[in-house]
Amino acid sequence: MRELVRPLVPPGRLLEPGTTFGPSVGTAQGRFGSFTMSWLGDVMVRREALEMLQAEGLRGLKGCRMQVRFRQRNAPELLELELVPMSQLHPDCLPPRHKPPCPRCGRPRVDKPKNLLLDARTLPADLDLFQSADYSIELCTERFVEACLRHGLDGLVFRPVRVA
């Protein structure tokens, strides 16, 4: 079944068991910061935060409107960010692989390394927010970090990553 939908998704996207398609649907309640991560790992952003970052000239930021109902008044408009899988971890930071990747989803069968090292050859030149193709780690450029800090956007934690 996975191979039937592969032509419809971006190249490099992992199609893990339980993958869903289309906008997130459901009910929501509580306080949502500028950015919020769902329990499935989807990154959501308030429309006004996304528009601020796009006005700064940040590249490749796309939001998909969610079909979420709120119980509270003055509910925020949340968009789900499209994070394109564009980079890979450098082999020097990966533990030795004793098993082949999972035949169903293609993920490596090793734990995510604690000290990340990105392969410079795989970094996109035209995106400021993206994802690693091999471990689904959210990554961004310094431009993205600086813009978020300058506008006081909350909900994200930034950690430096080495590149080789």
Secondary structure, 3 states (H helix, E strand, C coil): CHHHHHHHCCCCCCCCCCCCCCCCEEEECCCCCCEEECCCCCEEEEHHHHHHHHHCCCCCCCEEECEEEECCCCCCCEEEECCCEEECECHHHCCCCCCCCCCCCCCCCCCCCCCCEECHHHCCCCCCEEEECCCCCEEECHHHHHHHHHHCCCCCCCCCCEEC
